[in-house]
Amino acid sequence: MAKEKDPELINALSRQEAYNLADIVKTRPQYEELTPKWLSRVLEFKGLESGIYRVNKVKAGNNPLDVLCSAEKKSNIIPDGYVQYETEPREYRLNSISTIINVDTAVQDVYSSPYDVTAEQLSLAIDSLRERQESQLINNDDYGLLKNIADKQRIQPVSPSGAPTPDDLDELISKVWKEPSFFLAHPRAIAAFERECTKRGVPPVTANIAGGTFILWRGIPIIPTNKLMVDGLKEPEAKSGKTNILLIRTGEAKRGVIGLYQKGLAEERSRGLSVRFRGIDDKGVASYLLSLYCSAAILADDAIAVLEDVEVGEYYDYD
């Protein structure tokens, strides 16, 4: 025998009717590919006015000038000479990263509450440009850090498996020993290094820097970025793969690695980035041009070193 329904429930407001009347809480667009972009935060940047940055260096092999010390003076002749410079120094020119955003003004008029449609579109586009900027700083064929490291500053892992060990990071420090600023590595490489530390019983400490928590090795923070790719991928699915780990000294005063950007742009939105309104066409579509100007310079060979062919897939059974 079928059970009779409660009359009170029959006359109650239904869930669907209540849903139709509800003021639904909405979020801003969630950009899954967005990263903290720590490299852009910890790397020192220099603004340019002309778009060109010339790195003048002392000529290779030029010895320090002879000097005369009074305690050793055997004659009154003071050595003379001069320090020779490179006759054709490297010049870095800013590269542009650009995109165009189109927004239907009718959509903007009707659907801009609670979030401004145009503002959200521009915000997502800016995030995309900043992500590309970080990738270019590392991988660009012209000025990218990986392509411009001197041969003497490149080392291989000591472990036959290629796993990054404390010995490897110590070797990097020996290459960039003049005030090293930070290591730079893919999160998978950092995890592989932590496993090697756990295996040896020397877990690294952590520190809060620039709003983030990082592990340290010898007091130097290890900064994560997925732009130092594993087998050419930002997010590899395979357990194993090869990548690189960098050690960088940053700062112009330290003759280190610096980022470059164009300052004083028209309609500048943030460092090196301009957002220009291009007008509205006859279909009512508003257009915006976003341009980001950037480059990077290595002021001295010993400002950066790389541990190449790092294996991220070495695992252990711990006792």
JOTA-V516576 format. One record per residue. N is the residue number from 1. RES is the residue in one letter. D_FIRST is the distance of its C-alpha to the first C-alpha in whole Angstrom. Layout:
n=[N:N]
res=[RES:RES]
d_first=[D_FIRST:D_FIRST]
This chain:
n=[1:2:3:4:5:6:7:8:9:10:11:12:13:14:15:16:17:18:19:20:21:22:23:24:25:26:27:28:29:30:31:32:33:34:35:36:37:38:39:40:41:42:43:44:45:46:47:48:49:50:51:52:53:54:55:56:57:58:59:60:61:62:63:64:65:66:67:68:69:70:71:72:73:74:75:76:77:78:79:80:81:82:83:84:85:86:87:88:89:90:91:92:93:94:95:96:97:98:99:100:101:102:103:104:105:106:107:108:109:110:111:112:113:114:115:116:117:118:119:120:121:122:123:124:125:126:127:128:129:130:131:132:133:134:135:136:137:138:139:140:141:142:143:144:145:146:147:148:149:150:151:152:153:154:155:156:157:158:159:160:161:162:163:164:165:166:167:168:169:170:171:172:173:174:175:176:177:178:179:180:181:182:183:184:185:186:187:188:189:190:191:192:193:194:195:196:197:198:199:200:201:202:203:204:205:206:207:208:209:210:211:212:213:214:215:216:217:218:219:220:221:222:223:224:225:226:227:228:229:230:231:232:233:234:235:236:237:238:239:240:241:242:243:244:245:246:247:248:249:250:251:252:253:254:255:256:257:258:259:260:261:262:263:264:265:266:267:268:269:270:271:272:273:274:275:276:277:278:279:280:281:282:283:284:285:286:287:288:289:290:291:292:293:294:295:296:297:298:299:300:301:302:303:304:305:306:307:308:309:310:311:312:313:314:315:316:317:318:319]
res=[M:A:K:E:K:D:P:E:L:I:N:A:L:S:R:Q:E:A:Y:N:L:A:D:I:V:K:T:R:P:Q:Y:E:E:L:T:P:K:W:L:S:R:V:L:E:F:K:G:L:E:S:G:I:Y:R:V:N:K:V:K:A:G:N:N:P:L:D:V:L:C:S:A:E:K:K:S:N:I:I:P:D:G:Y:V:Q:Y:E:T:E:P:R:E:Y:R:L:N:S:I:S:T:I:I:N:V:D:T:A:V:Q:D:V:Y:S:S:P:Y:D:V:T:A:E:Q:L:S:L:A:I:D:S:L:R:E:R:Q:E:S:Q:L:I:N:N:D:D:Y:G:L:L:K:N:I:A:D:K:Q:R:I:Q:P:V:S:P:S:G:A:P:T:P:D:D:L:D:E:L:I:S:K:V:W:K:E:P:S:F:F:L:A:H:P:R:A:I:A:A:F:E:R:E:C:T:K:R:G:V:P:P:V:T:A:N:I:A:G:G:T:F:I:L:W:R:G:I:P:I:I:P:T:N:K:L:M:V:D:G:L:K:E:P:E:A:K:S:G:K:T:N:I:L:L:I:R:T:G:E:A:K:R:G:V:I:G:L:Y:Q:K:G:L:A:E:E:R:S:R:G:L:S:V:R:F:R:G:I:D:D:K:G:V:A:S:Y:L:L:S:L:Y:C:S:A:A:I:L:A:D:D:A:I:A:V:L:E:D:V:E:V:G:E:Y:Y:D:Y:D]
d_first=[0:4:6:9:13:15:18:21:20:19:23:24:27:26:28:29:31:32:34:35:37:38:42:41:44:46:48:52:52:52:54:54:57:59:61:63:66:68:71:72:71:74:76:79:80:83:83:85:87:89:86:88:89:92:92:95:96:99:100:99:102:104:105:105:109:111:112:115:115:118:118:118:121:123:125:124:122:119:116:115:113:109:106:105:102:100:101:98:95:91:90:86:85:82:79:77:73:71:68:67:64:63:61:60:61:58:56:58:58:54:52:55:53:52:54:57:57:60:61:58:59:63:61:60:63:65:63:63:67:67:65:68:71:70:70:73:75:74:74:76:79:81:81:78:79:78:80:83:83:87:87:88:85:83:82:80:77:79:76:76:72:73:71:72:74:76:79:78:77:81:82:81:82:86:86:85:86:88:85:82:79:76:74:72:69:66:63:63:67:66:63:66:69:66:65:69:70:67:69:72:71:72:69:70:70:68:69:68:70:70:66:65:65:67:68:72:75:78:77:76:73:71:69:66:66:64:67:69:67:66:67:67:63:62:59:60:57:59:59:63:66:69:70:73:73:76:78:79:82:81:84:87:89:88:89:85:82:82:79:81:80:81:82:82:80:79:76:75:72:72:75:76:73:74:71:73:71:72:71:69:69:69:65:64:64:66:67:68:71:70:73:74:77:77:79:80:84:85:88:89:88:88:85:82:82:79:77:76:74:72:69:66:64:65:63:64:62:63:64]
